[in-house]
Amino acid sequence: MATDNRIHFWRRNQKVPGRLKDTPKASSLNAKSKKPATFHEFARSTNDAWDIDDEEDDEDTEPLPRPSDRQEPINTNHDQYRLDVESGPANGRVVKSCSDAQLNVNAARNTLQKQQSLPVRPVIPLVARISDQNASGAPPMTVREKTRLDKFKQLLASPNTDLEELRKHSWSGIPREVRPVTWRLLSGYLPANRERRDLVLQRKREEYFGFIEQYYHSRTDDNHRDTYRQIHIDIPRTNPLIPLFQQPLVQEVFERILFIWAIRHPASGYVQGINDLVTPFFVVFLSEFVDLSGGCPHGLQHVLICSFKEDVENFEMASLPLDTQRNIEADSFWCMSKLLDGIQDNYTFAQPGIQIKVKALEELVSRIDEDVHVHFQRCEVEYLQFAFRWMNNLLMRELPLRCTIRLWDTYQAESEGFSHFHLYVCAAFLIKWRKEILSMVDFQSLLMLLQNLPTIHWGNEEVGLLLAEAYRLKYMFADAPSHYKR
């Protein structure tokens, strides 16, 4: 029935984006997994949205990343609020090579074997295919891409940017050259009126650092100590194999952003998983300012389409001017806040937003592909066991960061993209693997597949197909129950 609907849909709708292709069958994975009986039991058994049975360290002990993620120990002074940088630019590189990092990971795996409930997460380079973030996925700028870029520049340069037109053009991907300002506009951080933008940026950046002066010292107070401690534990787990995110300066930026957001949103506070939501904004806004003059005379945009791909991963943020560092931090905070404003019920007590969305996903899949739905029931796999982190982290743990950035182009162009449209993206993502899912005949292998889907080599093409399928599902199931939209 689902196949017939799909064929008829595409015959009737010539202008709707294309559907997904079949993918090769994944090999079976064997591991033990215990099924929780209730949502609260599930939430208690997951200290963060993806680590099961990961024990917290003692109060005075530096947190250990997961065995699959661990690198060299990171010495940071998190108890001192530091915004200034030493005089003179830094080298702009982290000396440690990717091969050295991998050797450290392998050594850690030999000694830390306590966590066996999740598969080993492979290294996902930040910019291995970041050139795929342009419209077509091809590194050289084509005539079509140049035309699209010119259209974006025209929209952004107008006295009052037409946001609806900007969303229309952003749906299929934003050119990397204009992505930072476009994200600020689509998130609601910047006004459409061009003359007001500089004043708004100045005011909001000053307001954020006013929060730092007012609240950050309270991180050691009794009522905020637990929040700060949890943030301090989670930060090293954020993209642990990318040197950029292991720099003390970058980790301090993330700690300040998350702590200030948590104490300004007491209804939810900090919840594990929110730390990942900072990274796309941080990377996009960093790309606006970085000039890798030591590696390529044409700067970052040229570097991303030539052979100096590792420079971004290893770029030393301390080499940037202090004002630039502050701008990146403040803009990341405000745009992340705008995103979370629309999905805050995902992070309030008992996370009701996630419970509703997981249930909606189950009902939606039962209508889209009954075979997959029945197969889950037969294998006694609950949607909550794999879809919890899909909703909690917006698929960030399932996709490489480069794919997340492209995905968020569309989310910010869609109405309720991070909530309503994300549901259809999750459904399309699940059905993408229907052959592999139906080939798994027991609970353990099926759950392990769903927790370790092979997307490491995904780029723009795969994300584009995923979004096209999500659009098709949204179009076909427009009569879905109203709670799908919550």
C-alpha positions in Angstrom: 0.0 0.0 0.0 2.8 2.4 0.9 4.6 1.6 -2.3 1.5 2.3 -4.4 1.0 5.6 -2.7 4.6 6.6 -3.3 4.4 5.8 -7.0 1.2 7.7 -7.5 2.5 10.6 -5.5 5.4 11.2 -7.8 3.3 10.7 -10.9 0.9 13.4 -9.8 3.5 15.8 -8.5 6.2 16.7 -11.0 7.7 19.5 -9.0 8.1 17.9 -5.6 11.7 16.8 -4.6 12.8 13.2 -5.4 12.6 10.2 -3.2 15.2 8.1 -1.4 17.3 5.4 -3.1 17.7 1.9 -1.7 20.9 1.5 0.3 23.2 -1.6 0.7 22.3 -4.0 3.4 24.2 -3.4 6.7 25.8 -6.3 8.5 24.3 -7.5 11.8 25.7 -6.3 15.1 25.6 -8.3 18.3 25.3 -6.7 21.7 23.3 -7.0 24.9 20.6 -4.4 25.6 18.1 -4.2 28.4 14.7 -2.9 27.6 13.3 -0.3 30.1 9.6 -0.7 31.1 8.7 3.0 31.4 9.8 6.4 30.1 11.1 7.4 33.6 13.1 4.1 33.8 14.5 4.8 30.3 15.4 8.4 31.2 17.1 7.3 34.4 19.1 4.6 32.6 20.5 7.2 30.1 22.7 9.7 31.9 22.8 11.6 28.7 20.8 11.2 25.5 23.2 8.7 24.0 25.3 7.2 26.8 23.7 4.2 28.5 25.0 3.1 31.9 27.7 5.8 31.8 28.6 6.4 35.4 29.5 9.9 36.6 32.8 10.6 38.1 33.4 11.9 41.7 33.1 15.5 42.5 36.8 16.2 42.3 37.6 13.9 39.4 38.0 15.1 35.8 35.2 13.4 33.7 36.2 10.6 31.4 34.7 10.6 27.9 33.3 7.4 26.6 35.8 4.7 25.7 35.1 5.1 22.0 35.6 8.9 22.2 38.5 9.4 24.7 41.6 11.4 23.8 44.5 12.8 25.7 43.5 14.3 29.0 42.4 17.9 28.7 43.8 20.3 31.2 41.5 23.3 31.5 41.0 25.9 34.2 37.2 25.9 34.4 37.0 27.7 37.7 38.4 31.0 36.4 36.3 33.2 34.2 38.6 34.2 31.3 37.8 36.1 28.2 41.1 37.8 27.5 43.7 36.2 25.3 47.5 36.5 25.5 49.1 39.1 23.3 50.2 38.0 19.9 48.5 35.5 17.7 48.8 31.8 18.4 50.2 29.2 15.9 46.7 28.6 14.6 47.2 24.8 14.7 46.9 22.0 17.1 50.0 19.9 16.8 48.4 16.6 17.6 47.6 14.7 14.4 44.5 12.7 13.6 46.6 9.5 13.6 47.9 10.3 17.1 44.4 10.9 18.3 43.3 7.6 16.9 46.1 5.8 18.6 45.0 7.3 21.9 41.5 6.2 21.3 42.6 2.6 20.6 44.7 2.6 23.8 41.7 3.9 25.8 39.5 1.2 24.4 41.9 -1.5 25.6 41.7 -0.2 29.2 38.1 1.1 29.4 35.6 -1.7 28.6 32.8 -0.9 31.0 30.5 0.5 28.4 29.3 -2.1 26.0 25.7 -1.1 25.5 26.4 1.1 22.5 28.6 0.4 19.5 31.9 2.2 19.0 31.3 5.5 17.3 33.6 6.1 14.4 35.6 9.3 13.8 33.5 11.8 11.9 35.7 14.6 10.5 34.2 18.0 10.8 35.2 19.1 7.3 36.0 15.9 5.5 33.3 16.8 3.0 32.3 20.2 4.1 32.5 21.4 0.5 29.3 19.4 0.1 27.5 22.1 2.1 27.0 24.2 -1.1 23.8 23.8 -3.1 24.8 21.0 -5.4 27.4 19.1 -3.3 30.2 19.6 -5.9 33.3 21.5 -4.7 33.7 23.8 -7.7 31.1 26.6 -7.9 28.9 25.9 -10.9 26.9 28.4 -12.9 23.7 27.4 -11.0 25.5 27.8 -7.6 26.8 31.3 -8.6 23.3 32.3 -9.7 21.9 31.1 -6.3 24.6 32.9 -4.4 23.9 36.1 -6.3 20.2 35.8 -5.5 21.0 35.4 -1.8 23.3 38.4 -1.9 20.6 40.4 -3.6 18.0 39.4 -1.0 20.4 40.2 1.9 21.4 43.5 0.5 17.9 44.9 0.1 16.8 47.5 2.6 14.2 45.1 4.0 14.9 41.5 3.4 12.0 39.4 2.2 12.1 36.6 4.8 9.6 34.5 3.0 11.6 34.6 -0.2 14.8 34.0 1.8 13.2 30.9 3.4 12.1 29.7 -0.1 15.6 29.8 -1.4 17.2 28.4 1.8 15.1 25.2 1.8 17.4 23.5 -0.7 20.6 24.7 1.0 22.3 28.0 1.8 25.6 28.9 0.1 28.3 28.8 2.7 29.4 32.3 1.9 26.1 33.8 3.2 25.1 31.1 5.7 26.1 33.0 8.8 24.0 36.1 8.2 21.1 34.0 6.7 21.0 31.8 9.8 20.9 34.9 12.0 18.0 36.3 10.0 16.0 33.0 9.8 16.4 32.3 13.5 14.9 35.7 14.3 18.1 37.0 15.9 18.6 39.8 13.3 15.8 42.1 12.0 14.9 42.1 8.3 15.7 45.9 8.1 19.3 46.1 7.1 19.9 49.5 8.7 19.0 48.1 12.1 21.2 45.0 12.0 24.5 46.5 13.3 22.7 48.2 16.2 20.8 45.0 17.1 24.0 42.9 17.0 25.9 45.3 19.2 23.0 45.5 21.7 22.5 41.7 21.9 26.2 41.0 22.2 26.5 43.5 25.0 23.4 42.0 26.7 24.9 38.5 26.6 28.1 39.6 28.2 26.1 41.5 30.8 24.6 38.1 31.7 28.1 36.7 32.1 29.1 39.5 34.5 25.8 39.2 36.4 25.4 35.4 36.7 28.5 33.4 35.8 30.2 33.9 39.1 27.2 32.0 40.7 28.3 28.7 39.1 29.9 27.7 42.4 26.9 28.6 44.5 25.0 25.7 46.1 21.9 26.2 44.0 23.8 26.2 40.7 26.7 23.9 41.5 25.1 20.7 40.2 24.1 22.4 36.9 27.6 23.7 36.3 29.2 20.3 37.2 27.0 18.5 34.7 27.9 21.0 32.0 31.6 20.6 32.9 31.3 16.8 32.5 29.4 17.0 29.2 31.6 19.5 27.4 34.6 17.2 26.7 32.1 14.7 25.2 31.1 17.3 22.6 32.8 16.1 19.3 35.7 14.7 21.4 37.7 13.6 18.4 37.8 17.0 16.7 40.7 19.1 18.1 38.8 22.4 17.7 36.3 21.3 20.4 39.0 20.1 22.7 40.7 23.5 23.0 40.3 24.9 26.6 39.2 28.3 25.1 36.4 26.7 23.1 35.3 24.5 26.0 35.1 27.6 28.2 32.9 29.3 25.5 30.5 26.3 25.5 30.4 26.2 29.3 29.4 29.9 29.6 26.8 29.6 26.8 25.2 26.6 28.4 25.3 27.8 32.0 23.8 31.2 31.2 21.0 29.6 29.2 20.3 27.1 32.0 19.9 29.7 34.7 17.8 31.9 32.5 15.4 29.0 31.7 14.7 27.5 35.1 11.7 25.6 33.9 14.0 23.2 32.1 17.5 24.1 33.2 20.4 22.3 31.6 19.6 18.8 30.1 22.3 16.5 28.7 22.2 16.8 25.0 21.7 20.5 24.8 25.5 20.9 24.6 25.4 19.4 21.1 23.0 22.0 19.8 25.6 24.8 20.2 28.1 23.2 17.8 26.4 24.0 14.4 26.0 27.6 15.3 29.5 27.9 16.6 31.0 26.3 13.5 28.9 28.4 11.1 29.7 31.7 12.9 33.4 30.7 13.2 33.6 30.2 9.5 32.6 33.8 9.0 35.7 35.2 10.7 38.5 32.6 10.3 41.2 33.6 7.8 43.7 30.7 7.4 46.3 33.0 5.8 49.1 30.6 6.8 47.6 27.8 4.7 45.8 29.4 1.8 46.0 33.1 0.7 42.3 33.1 -0.3 41.0 32.4 3.2 38.5 29.9 4.7 36.1 29.7 1.8 38.8 28.7 -0.6 40.4 26.3 2.0 37.1 24.4 2.2 37.3 23.4 -1.4 41.0 22.7 -1.7 43.4 20.3 0.0 43.7 22.1 3.4 40.7 20.5 4.9 42.3 19.7 8.3 43.1 23.3 9.0 39.5 24.1 10.2 39.5 21.1 12.5 42.8 22.1 14.0 42.3 25.9 13.9 43.4 27.6 17.2 40.6 29.9 18.3 43.0 31.9 20.5 44.6 33.3 17.3 41.4 35.3 16.6 41.0 38.8 18.0 39.1 39.0 21.3 36.2 40.9 19.8 35.8 38.2 17.2 35.7 35.5 19.8 33.1 37.4 21.8 31.0 37.9 18.7 31.0 34.2 17.9 30.1 33.3 21.4 27.3 35.8 21.8 25.7 35.0 18.4 25.9 31.2 19.1 24.1 31.8 22.5 21.3 33.8 21.0 20.6 31.6 18.0 20.7 28.5 20.2 18.2 30.2 22.5 15.9 31.0 19.6 16.0 27.3 18.6 15.3 26.0 22.0 12.4 28.4 22.5 10.5 26.4 20.0 11.2 23.0 21.6 11.7 23.7 25.3 9.1 21.2 26.3 11.6 18.6 25.1 13.7 19.5 28.1 11.3 20.3 31.0 10.6 17.8 33.7 10.0 14.2 32.4 10.6 15.7 28.9 7.0 15.6 27.8 7.8 17.0 24.3 10.0 14.0 23.5 7.4 11.6 24.8 4.7 13.1 22.5 7.0 13.2 19.5 8.1 9.6 19.9 4.5 8.5 20.2 3.7 10.6 17.1 6.6 8.9 15.2 5.3 5.5 16.1 1.8 6.3 14.8 3.2 7.9 11.7 5.4 5.0 10.8 2.5 2.6 11.3 0.7 4.5 8.6 3.7 4.9 6.3 5.2 1.4 6.4 3.2 -1.2 8.3 5.8 -3.9 7.7 8.4 -2.0 9.6 6.0 -1.2 12.4 4.9 -4.8 12.8 8.6 -5.9 12.7 9.4 -3.7 15.7 6.5 -5.2 17.6 7.6 -8.7 16.7 11.2 -8.0 17.9 9.8 -6.2 21.0 11.7 -3.0 20.1 10.1 0.1 21.5 10.4 3.4 19.6 11.5 5.1 22.7 14.7 3.0 22.8 16.1 4.5 19.6 14.0 7.6 18.9 14.6 9.3 22.3 17.9 10.7 21.2 16.6 11.4 17.7 14.3 13.9 19.3 16.5 15.0 22.1 19.5 15.7 19.8 17.7 16.5 16.5 19.6 13.6 14.8 23.0 15.1 15.6 24.3 11.8 17.0 23.1 10.0 13.9 24.6 12.4 11.3 28.0 13.9 10.8 28.2 17.6 11.7 28.5 18.7 8.1 25.2 17.0 7.4 23.6 18.6 10.5 24.5 22.0 9.2 22.9 21.3 5.8 19.9 19.8 7.5 19.5 23.0 9.6 19.4 25.1 6.5 16.1 23.5 5.7 14.9 23.4 9.3 15.3 27.2 9.6 13.5 27.6 6.3 10.6 25.4 7.3 7.7 26.6 9.5 8.3 24.8 12.9 11.2 23.0 11.3 12.9 21.9 14.5 9.6 20.5 15.9 7.0 19.6 13.4 9.1 19.0 10.2 11.7 17.1 12.3 9.1 14.4 12.9 8.8 13.7 9.2 12.6 13.8 8.8 12.9 11.1 11.5 10.2 9.0 9.8 12.0 9.3 6.4 15.3 8.5 8.2 13.8 5.4 9.7 12.2 4.2 6.4 15.5 4.9 4.6 16.9 1.7 6.4 13.8 -0.5 5.9 15.7 -3.3 4.2 18.3 -3.4 6.9 15.7 -3.2 9.6 13.6 -6.1 8.1 16.8 -8.2 7.8 17.4 -8.1 11.6 15.5 -10.9 13.2 16.0 -10.4 16.9 15.8 -7.6 19.5 19.6 -7.1 20.0 20.7 -6.9 16.4 17.8 -4.6 15.5 18.4 -2.2 18.3 22.1 -2.1 17.7 21.5 -1.3 14.0 19.2 1.5 14.9 21.8 2.9 17.4 24.6 2.8 14.8 23.3 3.6 11.4 26.1 3.9 8.8 26.0 7.6 7.9 29.7 8.5 8.3 30.1 9.1 4.6 26.9 11.1 4.1 27.1 14.4 2.4 24.8 16.9 0.7 23.3 14.4 -1.7 22.1 12.0 1.0 20.7 14.8 3.1 18.9 16.3 0.1 17.2 13.0 -0.6 16.3 12.6 3.1 14.7 16.0 3.1 12.9 15.3 -0.1 11.4 12.2 1.3 10.4 14.0 4.5 8.6 16.7 2.3 6.8 13.9 0.5 5.6 12.4 3.7 4.5 15.7 5.1 2.5 16.3 1.9 0.9 12.9 1.9 0.1 12.8 5.6 -1.2 16.3 6.0 -4.3 14.9 7.6 -2.2 13.5 10.5 -3.6 13.9 14.0 -3.2 17.3 15.5 -0.7 16.1 18.2 1.8 15.5 15.4 2.3 19.2 15.3 3.0 19.6 19.0 
